[in-house]
Amino acid sequence: MKKNVLIIGAGGVAQVVAHKCAQHNDILGDLHIASRTRAKCDAIIASVHEKGAMKVPGTFQAHAVNAMDTAAVADLIRQTGVQIVINVGSAFVNKYVLDACIETGVAYIDTAIHEEPDRICEAPPWYGNYEWKKRDLCAEKGVTAILGAGFDPGVVNAYVRFAADEYLDSVTSVDIVDINAGSHGKYFATNFDPEINFREFTGTVYSWQGGKWQENKMFEVGREWDLPVVGKQKAYLSGHDEVHSLSANYPDADIRFWMGFGDHYINVFTVLKNLGLLSEQPVKTAEGQEVIPLKVVKAVLPDPASLAPGYTGKTCIGDFVKGTKDGKEAEVFVYNVADHKEAYEEVGSQGISYTAGVPPVAAALLIAQGTWDVKKMANVEELPARPFLELLGRIGLPSRVVTPEGEDKPI
Amino acid sequence: MKKNVLIIGAGGVAQVVAHKCAQHNDILGDLHIASRTRAKCDAIIASVHEKGAMKVPGTFQAHAVNAMDTAAVADLIRQTGVQIVINVGSAFVNKYVLDACIETGVAYIDTAIHEEPDRICEAPPWYGNYEWKKRDLCAEKGVTAILGAGFDPGVVNAYVRFAADEYLDSVTSVDIVDINAGSHGKYFATNFDPEINFREFTGTVYSWQGGKWQENKMFEVGREWDLPVVGKQKAYLSGHDEVHSLSANYPDADIRFWMGFGDHYINVFTVLKNLGLLSEQPVKTAEGQEVIPLKVVKAVLPDPASLAPGYTGKTCIGDFVKGTKDGKEAEVFVYNVADHKEAYEEVGSQGISYTAGVPPVAAALLIAQGTWDVKKMANVEELPARPFLELLGRIGLPSRVVTPEGEDKPI
């Protein structure tokens, strides 16, 4: 039984994680949050108290830390006595926070693959470049490290495991479809860190098909999907973390990720990309200043957290999982629908942050309760799916399944 | 009789100015060119010699100077013994170079209004903010300062004076139309310094109508024009320097400037502007670096000079001048057609640089010969137009006029 949680990061997702941890502090114990800017942590804690989110009286403390300084993070872990770290900082800090958890022997949870600032879309599988290199060390030291435990990656990985466990004998293909049919009312904004968002789309789109990596460009392959609640939506084959672990765990299945985009998003993206403004490589201005264009684009775009108050509409994220059952072809669709306004009313965040922030708290609760305290490194599809999905349903992210027989029912 | 010329600046327009000065160094005497980066000046002089452009054997020297340092520019003027300065540096340096010419008593020519880096589209008339404040001083010291002597402003101002001198008793409206029907083959590029280019379009569009300033937004007012050679083209009411002097010299006439834009340009511009990437005000990145977005956009766009080798097609810039003649309404259209490829073959520059760079050399020749050595500050429409337009025709920029009777003939 582990308890006491340190949240790394203070963006939109961290806001959700903080509220959800507070709502379950009877189980999770003392809460701490740390980021480069302590004032951001203070603001999040203030919003938690404003909503009266703490289930029982308890500790919630803010700290300043440079999360790329492993020793500083390890010191903070020791000093606060936490046994679980939920890392929802920038993807650039992941490997340093993971190292701090391994060093101190505490559980680690993140929601995205580590990235190096000056590299995009490295060789697949992406987990092999940083995280999986620490797999043996985690097993040796008995450290629980749950990788990619947001919604996608995260819940969508559990959907595959759930479909395989309960409906299929074998899996032949997985199509993960992520549609945000909400509206933020701004000219243009990304739903999470613009830097990370655009980095996903500027490089090669990797999918796993026919037992090998297939390479495409962004917006090269598009397809209309008909989904519950949000209806018919166009989505494009995109690169995404979960493809890189699901392809290792289900090597015989085709694994594809599809992200929905409107024409306006594609136009803005195309202009910025073609001009070179999404580059992670520095350019020099006429005055001799070295600047990374993508960081300037990030600076002028709305802070994703600022979108929350006016955001309306729904998201639908789900997995079409095909395979065989009793020798016949069968298909299962597992999905969640979330509402931007409801998310804002509950935790002060928009729906994309909500769907990303609730799952790592569910993971923390499962570690605290022992169910997922596996004392090794694991991707979500390697862990029991039903307890995770049922718990998510109870704490705000209910999933449903359309069975091979066509019945649409809650999990 | 003045001679010996110093060119300030080393961009695409300076390249044209250098070649044209060299072609007339029998009249202009010693030539000098100075910019922040001396290597750029060396490259221009090398291209002059490569084309064998020097009419007679003579001096052409490169210098490094910070053109925003009036004392340094004045020192260079004294040291080189020049009597004419052609300033085609950034619009940010104009007032400093003008001051250096006043201090040393030499003739000054520029092609654009002075701008302060952190301000766009100041109160009209723009010339009143910086240049015209030195009008009395120039008259007092007998300094010839020709403002805005490029194509637009410049030749288009002379077109108004020409129409008024030779065809009209009074001027009631001037519509200046600038169409570039050429193709550079890049995804996107501006034809001159992107920073100056975009700054023209991000603020208020001032036009002079009904005896007062009218304010519009860019791309708010569009109209199709049917022009010689380039045909029917859509152009938009835009802010431009010449409106601010012509309105003072022809206060009873409506003065409008129309710039042609394709849908693709407008889309890219709209995306960049709406995102805030064309702002001249600094933003701070997440890492705390202060950056001016517009300077980063400039850094990622092609150098306008680099467009020259592949540029094809033609430009048409002309003035529709309406008024009265012998009590009846009359219209004159005065225009030039230039060819990108021919410009490149002659001086190694594209057509936009060519049309901007030849006129200030014509102005320098007219000063050298005394015709325009007026020993005061003047905008181009305040000077005799016919000698300027005839000289331009002889040195590479022939103009034509469509008379009130509909005859299309050379000037």
Interface residues (C-beta under 8 A of the other chain):
Chain A: Y187 F188 E195 N267 V268 V271 L272 N274 L275 G276 L277 S279 V283 K284 T285 A286 E287 Q289 V291 I292 P293 K295 V296 V297 K298 A299 V300 L301
Chain B: Y187 F188 E195 N267 V268 V271 L272 N274 L275 G276 L277 S279 V283 K284 T285 A286 E287 Q289 V291 I292 P293 K295 V296 V297 K298 A299 V300 L301
